[in-house]
Every structure is written in C-alpha cells, then in structure tokens.
C-alpha cells in the first residue's frame, strides 16, 4: 500500500498535476463588510482566487451560468462581465481584459482572480499584508470629486464650476459684487477658460479676501485631449515624484504639471469607457514623449480598455479644488 502511495506521489510530481492550495486565512472585506465565503479562497500562481458567485454577489452583481458555452456572466448596472472557464481573456462590456491566471472549476464552483472580480466592476482593491486582508471599495461607494447618478450624468458637489456659470450665480456668492463677478467672467472669456486658481488671483478686482471666499465656493473644471499611456509592474512599489509608493492596482495617474491629488476623469473614446484617477506622480517624460498628456496606472488603463493598445487618444476632464 505504501509503495502504491509513493508511486502515485511521484507520478503527480513528474506529470506536473497541480492541486489548488486553500487560502482560508485570507480575509476579504467589501465596503467595510467581511465576506463570509462558504467555499474558501485558493492560491494559484501567487494569485488569490475566490468563488465567482460569492464575490460578485458581495459586490452587488447578478450572476448567471451558461452551461453550453461554460461561461459565467456577472451584471451590475451597465457593466457586464463574461468569464469563460479556463480562459485568460474574459471580457468587460465585450472588451477583452487579459488576466494572468484563468478562471477555473474547483469541484463544481467557478473560481476567478479576486482583483479582477473587483476591478472589472469598477472597484478598488487594497492589500493589507499585515492582516492578510483584501479591502475592496466598490464604485458605488468610492468618494470622488464627482459621482455618477442613475442617468450617467456626473453630479457636481456643492461647489460651482467657475468655467460653466454666469454672472448672476457668481454674484450670489456672499462677498462677491456684481462688478467682481463681471470682471471674473471678462477674464475667463479673454483667456478661454480658467485652468488654475492662480489665474483667478490675476483678476484685478479680486483681493486676497475675495479670493479666499471664492476658493471655498468654486471649483475649476476644464478638458484636454491627447495621447494617454500606462505604466505597471516595472514601477510597482517605487516612489512617485511626490513620495507616495506607486501601486499599479489603484486608480492613479502621472501628469506633467497638474498638482498632487487633482482628480481627472479619463475617457478612452475607442471603448467609450471612463475612469476617475488621482494625480500622484509626474509623467509621461515630455522629452521622450512630448505628445503624451497622461500616464495611467495599470488598473485605470485596464478599466477603460487601454492596456491592449498600449497608448491611445484620451479625453481628460480635469477638476481642481482648493
């Protein structure tokens, strides 16, 4: 009997047959709530895989299974994720998204990479190594400079966009007279749009006191278009220009000149998909690539479908606040 067991073990080692490693010590938290898995996560090639139905349900998606094509489908709002068993190329809204570990059947359960599950639906994932915890914040609960409403239009915060309002609204701000409001609009028209708060200081009738009042009430929103690119594993874990640790799995970006923490809404017209990113680095290199206007993190580029292209023309909606 022992001889048979040894021979079986040797056969498994030689043939390269792998069995999933249970990773029950890994904890997953979605929007502050711990996910209680009926079937524990597993490790495959150093990637955490979780039961698809359980993780997508926790994120808020409806899950179905097509037995004919052996494909799992998750849907939430206007996002549809299709995951063929054994494929490294699932799709998000029909856009192929490459993953390094394919979905797999363990018993009769479909397991998928945890990070892909969250980010395919617009969520963010942070790994806390000290507690072996994956912290997922879904797109519906992430606090950003602007949020999507049910009609897909972005709701503004209480601050007004100085590039989009008229004299009457500006003059309604406490401390701002009709004359100052008129000067602000005249300067805006002469310079097309405001692009920084320093430009508001250049309006002759705006004193330091009035500027402080305005800065509390307004935001600056303007658009830009150009070539976008992305950066990933080579820079993962390095310090950004501003001293942060670059995490390619977060929705951040490098920009040649925008201030730290500026929020930018990036749209890739090729796919029609968009993502909010926070500027936390400098780039792309303007000497080598003078035509590029933004360098997205891997996660942000994946979400809008830019990674398969490498680079592509993008539209930026830039939001500045004081």
C-alpha positions as CSV (number, residue, x, y, z in Angstrom):
1,X,0.0,0.0,0.0
2,X,2.8,2.4,0.9
3,X,4.6,1.5,-2.3
4,X,1.4,2.5,-4.3
5,X,1.2,5.8,-2.4
6,X,4.8,6.7,-3.2
7,X,4.3,5.8,-6.8
8,X,1.2,8.0,-7.0
9,X,3.0,10.9,-5.4
10,X,5.9,10.5,-7.8
11,X,3.5,10.4,-10.7
12,X,1.9,13.7,-9.7
13,X,5.2,15.4,-9.3
14,X,6.5,14.3,-12.6
15,X,3.4,14.9,-14.5
16,X,3.1,18.5,-13.1
17,X,-0.5,18.0,-11.9
18,X,-1.3,20.8,-9.5
19,X,-4.0,21.0,-6.9
20,X,-5.3,24.3,-5.6
21,X,-3.9,25.5,-2.3
22,X,-6.6,26.6,0.2
23,X,-6.1,30.1,1.4
24,X,-8.7,30.2,4.1
25,X,-6.6,32.6,6.2
26,X,-7.2,35.3,3.6
27,X,-9.9,37.8,4.6
28,X,-11.9,39.8,2.1
29,X,-13.8,43.0,3.1
30,X,-16.2,44.7,0.7
31,X,-17.3,48.2,1.6
32,X,-16.5,47.6,5.3
33,X,-18.3,44.2,5.5
34,X,-16.3,40.9,5.8
35,X,-17.3,38.4,3.1
36,X,-18.2,35.0,4.7
37,X,-17.2,32.5,2.0
38,X,-19.0,29.2,2.1
39,X,-16.1,27.9,0.0
40,X,-12.7,29.4,0.9
41,X,-10.3,31.3,-1.4
42,X,-7.5,29.4,-3.0
43,X,-4.0,30.4,-4.1
44,X,-2.9,29.7,-7.7
45,X,0.4,31.0,-9.0
46,X,0.5,33.5,-6.1
47,X,-2.9,34.9,-7.1
48,X,-5.9,34.8,-4.8
49,X,-8.9,33.1,-6.5
50,X,-12.4,33.3,-4.9
51,X,-15.8,31.7,-5.7
52,X,-17.2,33.8,-8.5
53,X,-20.8,33.8,-7.4
54,X,-20.0,34.6,-3.8
55,X,-17.6,37.5,-4.6
56,X,-19.8,39.1,-7.3
57,X,-22.9,38.8,-5.1
58,X,-21.0,40.6,-2.3
59,X,-20.1,43.4,-4.7
60,X,-23.7,43.6,-5.8
61,X,-23.8,41.9,-9.2
62,X,-26.3,39.3,-10.5
63,X,-24.6,36.1,-11.7
64,X,-25.7,33.5,-14.3
65,X,-24.1,30.5,-15.8
66,X,-24.3,29.3,-19.5
67,X,-23.7,25.6,-19.4
68,X,-23.5,25.4,-23.2
69,X,-20.5,27.7,-23.5
70,X,-19.2,27.1,-20.0
71,X,-19.3,30.8,-19.4
72,X,-20.1,32.7,-16.2
73,X,-21.8,36.1,-16.5
74,X,-22.0,38.9,-13.9
75,X,-24.1,42.0,-14.4
76,X,-24.4,45.2,-12.3
77,X,-25.9,48.4,-13.7
78,X,-24.4,48.9,-17.2
79,X,-21.4,46.6,-16.7
80,X,-21.4,43.0,-18.0
81,X,-18.5,40.7,-17.2
82,X,-18.2,37.5,-19.2
83,X,-15.8,34.8,-17.9
84,X,-15.3,31.6,-19.9
85,X,-13.9,28.7,-17.8
86,X,-10.1,28.2,-18.5
87,X,-9.7,31.5,-20.4
88,X,-7.1,34.2,-19.8
89,X,-9.2,36.7,-21.7
90,X,-12.6,37.5,-20.0
91,X,-14.5,40.5,-21.3
92,X,-16.0,43.5,-19.7
93,X,-18.7,45.0,-21.9
94,X,-17.3,42.9,-24.7
95,X,-13.8,44.4,-24.3
96,X,-11.2,41.6,-23.7
97,X,-9.2,42.1,-20.5
98,X,-6.2,39.8,-20.1
99,X,-5.6,38.1,-16.8
100,X,-2.5,36.1,-15.8
101,X,-4.5,33.3,-14.0
102,X,-7.6,31.9,-15.8
103,X,-10.9,31.2,-14.2
104,X,-11.2,27.5,-13.2
105,X,-13.6,25.0,-11.8
106,X,-12.8,23.6,-8.3
107,X,-15.4,20.9,-7.6
108,X,-18.5,22.5,-9.2
109,X,-17.6,26.0,-8.2
110,X,-16.2,28.7,-10.6
111,X,-13.1,30.4,-9.1
112,X,-11.8,33.7,-10.5
113,X,-9.0,36.1,-9.6
114,X,-10.1,38.3,-6.7
115,X,-8.6,41.5,-8.0
116,X,-10.1,41.1,-11.5
117,X,-13.6,40.5,-9.9
118,X,-13.5,43.8,-8.1
119,X,-11.8,45.9,-10.7
120,X,-14.0,44.6,-13.6
121,X,-16.9,46.3,-11.8
122,X,-15.1,49.5,-11.2
123,X,-13.9,48.8,-7.6
124,X,-10.6,49.4,-6.0
125,X,-8.5,46.8,-4.1
126,X,-6.0,47.4,-1.4
127,X,-4.0,44.5,0.1
128,X,-3.2,44.7,3.8
129,X,-0.3,42.3,4.2
130,X,-0.2,42.7,8.0
131,X,-3.6,41.1,8.3
132,X,-3.8,39.1,5.0
133,X,-6.9,41.2,4.1
134,X,-8.1,42.3,0.7
135,X,-10.0,45.5,1.1
136,X,-12.5,46.2,-1.7
137,X,-14.2,49.6,-2.2
138,X,-16.9,49.4,-4.9
139,X,-17.5,52.1,-7.5
140,X,-20.9,52.9,-5.8
141,X,-19.3,53.8,-2.5
142,X,-15.9,55.3,-3.6
143,X,-15.8,59.0,-2.7
144,X,-14.6,61.0,-5.7
145,X,-14.6,64.6,-6.8
146,X,-17.8,63.9,-8.7
147,X,-20.1,60.8,-8.7
148,X,-22.3,59.2,-11.4
149,X,-26.0,59.4,-10.9
150,X,-28.6,57.0,-12.3
151,X,-28.8,58.8,-15.6
152,X,-25.0,58.6,-16.1
153,X,-24.6,62.3,-15.6
154,X,-21.9,63.4,-13.1
155,X,-23.4,65.2,-10.1
156,X,-21.4,68.2,-9.0
157,X,-20.7,68.8,-5.4
158,X,-21.9,72.0,-3.6
159,X,-19.0,73.9,-5.3
160,X,-19.8,75.6,-8.5
161,X,-17.7,75.3,-11.7
162,X,-16.4,78.8,-12.5
163,X,-15.9,77.8,-16.1
164,X,-19.6,77.0,-16.6
165,X,-21.6,79.6,-14.7
166,X,-22.8,83.1,-15.4
167,X,-22.5,86.4,-13.7
168,X,-25.7,86.0,-11.7
169,X,-24.5,82.8,-9.9
170,X,-21.1,84.3,-9.2
171,X,-22.6,87.5,-7.8
172,X,-24.8,85.4,-5.5
173,X,-21.7,84.3,-3.6
174,X,-21.5,86.2,-0.3
175,X,-19.0,89.0,-0.6
176,X,-18.8,88.9,-4.4
177,X,-20.3,92.0,-6.0
178,X,-21.8,92.3,-9.5
179,X,-18.7,94.2,-10.6
180,X,-16.3,91.5,-9.4
181,X,-18.5,88.8,-11.0
182,X,-18.3,90.7,-14.3
183,X,-14.5,91.0,-14.0
184,X,-14.2,87.3,-13.4
185,X,-16.3,86.5,-16.5
186,X,-14.4,89.0,-18.6
187,X,-11.1,87.5,-17.7
188,X,-12.5,84.0,-18.4
189,X,-13.7,85.0,-21.8
190,X,-10.4,86.6,-22.7
191,X,-8.4,83.5,-21.7
192,X,-11.0,81.0,-22.9
193,X,-11.1,79.2,-19.5
194,X,-9.6,79.3,-16.1
195,X,-7.1,76.5,-15.6
196,X,-5.7,77.3,-12.2
197,X,-6.6,79.2,-9.1
198,X,-3.5,81.4,-9.7
199,X,-5.3,82.8,-12.7
200,X,-8.2,83.9,-10.5
201,X,-5.7,85.9,-8.4
202,X,-4.8,87.8,-11.6
203,X,-8.2,89.4,-11.9
204,X,-7.5,93.0,-10.7
205,X,-10.7,93.3,-8.6
206,X,-10.1,90.0,-6.7
207,X,-8.4,90.9,-3.4
208,X,-6.9,88.2,-1.1
209,X,-10.0,88.3,1.0
210,X,-12.3,87.8,-2.0
211,X,-10.0,85.1,-3.4
212,X,-10.4,83.1,-0.1
213,X,-14.2,83.5,-0.3
214,X,-14.2,82.3,-3.9
215,X,-11.8,79.4,-3.3
216,X,-14.3,78.0,-0.7
217,X,-17.2,78.1,-3.1
218,X,-15.9,77.2,-6.6
219,X,-14.0,74.5,-8.5
220,X,-12.3,74.7,-11.8
221,X,-13.3,72.1,-14.5
222,X,-11.8,72.0,-18.0
223,X,-11.0,69.4,-20.6
224,X,-7.9,68.3,-22.5
225,X,-7.2,65.7,-25.2
226,X,-4.1,63.9,-26.3
227,X,-2.3,60.6,-26.2
228,X,-2.6,58.5,-23.0
229,X,-0.3,55.7,-21.9
230,X,0.1,53.5,-18.8
231,X,2.8,52.1,-16.6
232,X,2.7,49.0,-14.4
233,X,4.9,46.2,-13.0
234,X,8.3,47.8,-13.7
235,X,7.4,50.7,-11.4
236,X,5.2,48.9,-8.9
237,X,6.4,49.6,-5.4
238,X,8.7,52.5,-6.4
239,X,8.2,56.0,-5.0
240,X,6.3,58.5,-7.1
241,X,7.5,62.1,-7.8
242,X,5.5,63.2,-4.7
243,X,6.9,60.5,-2.4
244,X,4.0,58.0,-2.5
245,X,4.5,54.3,-3.1
246,X,3.2,53.6,-6.6
247,X,0.6,50.9,-6.6
248,X,-0.4,49.8,-10.1
249,X,-3.6,48.3,-8.7
250,X,-5.0,51.7,-7.7
251,X,-6.7,54.3,-9.9
252,X,-4.0,56.9,-10.1
253,X,-2.0,58.6,-12.8
254,X,1.1,60.7,-13.7
255,X,0.7,64.1,-15.3
256,X,3.3,66.6,-16.5
257,X,2.0,69.5,-14.5
258,X,-1.2,69.0,-12.6
259,X,-1.0,69.4,-8.8
260,X,-0.9,66.5,-6.4
261,X,-4.4,65.0,-5.7
262,X,-6.0,66.6,-8.7
263,X,-8.9,64.5,-9.8
264,X,-9.2,63.7,-13.5
265,X,-12.0,61.9,-15.4
266,X,-10.3,60.0,-18.2
267,X,-12.3,58.7,-21.2
268,X,-11.0,56.4,-23.9
269,X,-13.2,57.0,-27.0
270,X,-12.1,53.7,-28.6
271,X,-14.0,51.8,-25.9
272,X,-16.3,54.6,-24.7
273,X,-15.3,53.8,-21.1
274,X,-14.1,56.2,-18.4
275,X,-12.4,56.2,-15.0
276,X,-11.6,58.6,-12.2
277,X,-7.9,58.9,-11.4
278,X,-6.0,60.8,-8.8
279,X,-2.8,62.5,-9.9
280,X,0.1,61.3,-7.6
281,X,3.1,61.3,-10.0
282,X,4.9,63.2,-12.8
283,X,5.0,61.9,-16.3
284,X,5.0,60.9,-19.1
285,X,8.5,62.0,-20.0
286,X,8.0,65.1,-22.1
287,X,11.4,65.0,-23.7
288,X,10.9,61.4,-25.0
289,X,7.1,61.6,-25.5
290,X,6.1,65.3,-25.8
291,X,2.7,64.3,-27.3
292,X,1.6,62.3,-24.3
293,X,-0.6,64.0,-21.7
294,X,-1.2,61.3,-19.0
295,X,0.3,58.1,-17.8
296,X,-2.4,55.9,-16.2
297,X,-1.9,53.2,-13.6
298,X,-2.3,49.6,-14.8
299,X,-5.7,49.3,-13.0
300,X,-7.1,52.5,-14.5
301,X,-5.9,51.6,-18.0
302,X,-7.4,48.1,-17.7
303,X,-10.8,49.6,-16.6
304,X,-11.1,51.8,-19.7
305,X,-9.6,49.1,-22.1
306,X,-6.4,50.9,-22.9
307,X,-3.8,48.2,-22.0
308,X,-4.2,46.1,-25.1
309,X,-3.5,49.2,-27.2
310,X,-0.5,50.4,-25.2
311,X,-1.3,54.0,-26.0
312,X,-4.3,55.8,-27.4
313,X,-6.1,59.1,-27.7
314,X,-7.9,60.0,-24.5
315,X,-10.1,62.9,-23.2
316,X,-9.4,64.4,-19.8
317,X,-11.9,66.2,-17.6
318,X,-9.8,67.9,-15.0
319,X,-11.2,69.0,-11.7
320,X,-9.4,71.4,-9.4
321,X,-10.4,72.4,-5.9
322,X,-8.9,74.4,-3.1
